[in-house]
Amino acid sequence: MLKIKYKIHRANLKSDTKYRSYCFSIDIIKFIKTLPNEKIYWVITDQLLRSSTSIGANLIEAKAASSKRDVAKFVQIALKSANETKYWLCLLRDSDLVEREKIQPLLDEATEIANMLGSSILTLKGKKKI
């Protein structure tokens, strides 16, 4: 019985955007710590850190929003931050500053989170059936 509850709990966490955004922020922090402390990385990693942590922060703000419209606004900002995060990851990848193998899992997760946020926005705006 415990194994079934654990599997259900893990499945719910996988679909919990706030939890995934939090874990993603931690993954980005750990990733940035592995990069060289050279000037060329500073601006990109600073922006990457800001945009990636902004995703979860805006979802927390959405939770405390006073109206459905405010919730949608914060989720939209989180989506913009997710898309910006993808930009910085692609820039690191395509400039050959970081190997593709190190960037791809982060880029995949950023894309999944962005897709989840986009779907949430459509649902909030009533343009998608639940």
Phi and psi in degrees as a GROMACS rama.xvg file:
@    title "Ramachandran Plot"
@    xaxis  label "Phi"
@    yaxis  label "Psi"
@TYPE xy
-63.1643  -38.2553  LEU-2
-62.2877  -39.4928  LYS-3
-65.324  -45.5136  ILE-4
-61.6244  -41.247  LYS-5
-62.9139  -43.7923  TYR-6
-63.0574  -41.8133  LYS-7
-64.0756  -43.9106  ILE-8
-60.2043  -44.9031  HIS-9
-64.3286  -39.7161  ARG-10
-64.0085  -40.2939  ALA-11
-65.4633  -38.4116  ASN-12
-65.0054  -36.5387  LEU-13
-63.0276  -31.0316  LYS-14
-96.0153  -1.29747  SER-15
-84.5167  106.395  ASP-16
-61.9332  -39.5858  THR-17
-63.1344  -45.1111  LYS-18
-63.6695  -45.6439  TYR-19
-64.6556  -36.9387  ARG-20
-65.4695  -39.6914  SER-21
-62.9751  -49.3932  TYR-22
-61.7011  -38.372  CYS-23
-63.3371  -41.5523  PHE-24
-59.9211  -42.9032  SER-25
-63.0974  -42.4159  ILE-26
-61.4626  -40.8031  ASP-27
-64.4953  -44.0605  ILE-28
-58.7841  -46.3707  ILE-29
-63.6918  -39.4282  LYS-30
-62.7572  -47.2492  PHE-31
-61.5921  -36.5904  ILE-32
-62.6824  -21.7922  LYS-33
-85.3958  -11.8544  THR-34
-81.1052  153.087  LEU-35
-62.6501  148.835  PRO-36
-88.0102  69.7262  ASN-37
-122.484  149.959  GLU-38
-53.2804  -38.7684  LYS-39
-61.1875  -27.848  ILE-40
-86.2522  -23.2634  TYR-41
-56.4174  -54.2344  TRP-42
-66.4922  -44.3827  VAL-43
-63.6032  -47.1745  ILE-44
-70.0206  -31.7387  THR-45
-62.6044  -46.5202  ASP-46
-66.3662  -39.485  GLN-47
-61.7009  -45.0311  LEU-48
-63.1018  -43.6657  LEU-49
-64.0495  -47.6387  ARG-50
-69.0395  -40.5463  SER-51
-68.7255  -38.9947  SER-52
-76.5742  -20.725  THR-53
-68.067  -27.4094  SER-54
-58.0587  -58.5252  ILE-55
-64.6547  -38.9138  GLY-56
-60.3394  -40.3487  ALA-57
-72.0007  -29.71  ASN-58
-69.9281  -34.2488  LEU-59
-66.4936  -41.0294  ILE-60
-61.9524  -39.1948  GLU-61
-61.6247  -37.4897  ALA-62
-61.9557  -32.0758  LYS-63
-95.3205  5.56812  ALA-64
-65.5904  152.358  ALA-65
-92.7729  -10.2578  SER-66
-147.03  163.165  SER-67
-60.6843  -36.2943  LYS-68
-63.6133  -42.9423  ARG-69
-65.1649  -39.8479  ASP-70
-57.9242  -49.078  VAL-71
-59.7007  -39.4494  ALA-72
-61.6935  -46.2831  LYS-73
-68.9077  -36.0378  PHE-74
-66.8584  -37.7127  VAL-75
-63.4088  -40.4456  GLN-76
-64.6681  -40.3205  ILE-77
-60.8289  -40.6758  ALA-78
-63.2977  -42.7687  LEU-79
-60.6998  -40.1324  LYS-80
-66.2539  -38.1284  SER-81
-63.6118  -42.2626  ALA-82
-66.9827  -38.1521  ASN-83
-64.2248  -39.3982  GLU-84
-59.9711  -42.2257  THR-85
-61.2152  -39.0729  LYS-86
-59.2474  -49.8089  TYR-87
-65.7141  -37.496  TRP-88
-64.9294  -42.9292  LEU-89
-64.6799  -37.0045  CYS-90
-62.9152  -44.2386  LEU-91
-62.2081  -41.6387  LEU-92
-67.7011  -50.6854  ARG-93
-76.1787  -17.1803  ASP-94
-90.3044  2.79603  SER-95
61.5521  25.9855  ASP-96
-78.1722  -28.0991  LEU-97
-136.108  141.758  VAL-98
-63.8904  142.588  GLU-99
-53.5704  -37.9504  ARG-100
-62.9155  -29.6191  GLU-101
-81.5595  -30.4545  LYS-102
-84.0721  -37.153  ILE-103
-56.0514  -45.7435  GLN-104
-61.5149  -36.8075  PRO-105
-68.3345  -41.4193  LEU-106
-64.8906  -40.0889  LEU-107
-62.2168  -43.4623  ASP-108
-67.6855  -40.5131  GLU-109
-60.6399  -39.8774  ALA-110
-66.0865  -43.3244  THR-111
-63.38  -43.1639  GLU-112
-63.3283  -43.087  ILE-113
-60.5876  -41.4971  ALA-114
-63.63  -40.4362  ASN-115
-64.5422  -42.0131  MET-116
-65.7355  -42.4989  LEU-117
-59.8972  -41.9532  GLY-118
-64.4847  -40.4692  SER-119
-62.3547  -41.0654  SER-120
-62.6428  -44.5298  ILE-121
-60.8114  -41.0382  LEU-122
-65.1231  -45.0688  THR-123
-61.5779  -35.4395  LEU-124
-84.9785  -0.617643  LYS-125
75.0016  18.4636  GLY-126
-96.2658  -0.338795  LYS-127
-137.164  135.872  LYS-128
-81.5459  140.177  LYS-129
